[in-house]
Amino acid sequence: MPSEQKLLIRKELDGLPDRGISKNIDNGLTELLLSDPVMTEEENENFKIMKKDFERIDGLEFV
């Protein structure tokens, strides 16, 4: 996962309300998600292409 995506996830998760007991579990899962290796340059380019394709598809209206 690209580092900029990790930052977006971190920002979004930090804005969530405190949920008490499950917060420890959430923190562990968050750290696991955000700790994976950063993509290689080729993987990052492929990710950008796929993201652009999904954004294009998401913008289409289905009738």
PyMOL commands that set and color helices and strands:
alter all, ss='L'
color gray80, all
select helices_A, chain A and resi 3-14+22-34+41-58
alter helices_A, ss='H'
color red, helices_A
deselect
rebuild
show_as cartoon
